[in-house]
């Protein structure tokens, strides 16, 4: 039974949020315009994913 619980916990994703929730949060207030452009409305994102997207975008080479 414990093995089943462990497997279920691994399958359950960490908390995710919609684009609206993220761009309206205080944490991402400074990056609101950036996130509005790079996030899609039909996806859910974890905090880690959003932080990585911001970091990767800011590290991109300007063409």
C-alpha positions in Angstrom: 0.0 0.0 0.0 2.9 2.4 0.8 4.4 1.8 -2.6 1.1 2.9 -4.2 1.1 6.1 -2.2 4.6 6.8 -3.2 3.8 6.3 -6.8 0.8 8.6 -6.6 2.8 11.3 -4.9 5.4 11.2 -7.7 2.6 11.4 -10.3 1.0 14.4 -8.7 2.5 17.5 -10.1 3.5 20.4 -7.8 1.3 23.4 -7.6 0.6 25.0 -11.0 -1.0 28.3 -11.9 -2.7 29.8 -14.9 -1.2 32.7 -16.9 -3.7 35.1 -15.3 -2.8 34.0 -11.7 0.9 34.4 -12.4 0.8 37.8 -14.1 -1.5 39.1 -11.3 0.7 37.9 -8.5 2.9 40.3 -6.5 5.9 38.0 -7.0 6.0 38.7 -10.7 4.9 42.3 -10.7 8.2 43.5 -12.2 8.0 41.0 -15.0 4.3 41.3 -15.8 4.8 42.6 -19.4 7.4 39.9 -20.2 5.2 37.1 -18.8 2.2 38.4 -20.7 4.2 37.9 -23.9 5.8 34.5 -23.2 3.1 32.6 -21.3 0.2 31.0 -23.1 -3.3 31.2 -21.8 -4.2 27.5 -22.1 -1.2 26.2 -20.0 -0.4 25.9 -16.3 3.0 26.7 -14.9 4.9 26.0 -11.7 6.9 28.7 -10.0 10.0 26.9 -11.0 9.0 26.9 -14.7 8.1 30.6 -14.7 11.4 31.5 -13.0 13.3 29.4 -15.7 11.4 31.0 -18.5 12.2 34.5 -17.2 15.9 33.6 -16.8 16.2 32.0 -20.2 14.5 35.0 -21.9 16.8 37.5 -20.2 19.9 35.5 -21.2 18.9 35.3 -24.9 21.2 37.1 -27.3 19.7 40.2 -28.9 19.5 39.9 -32.7 
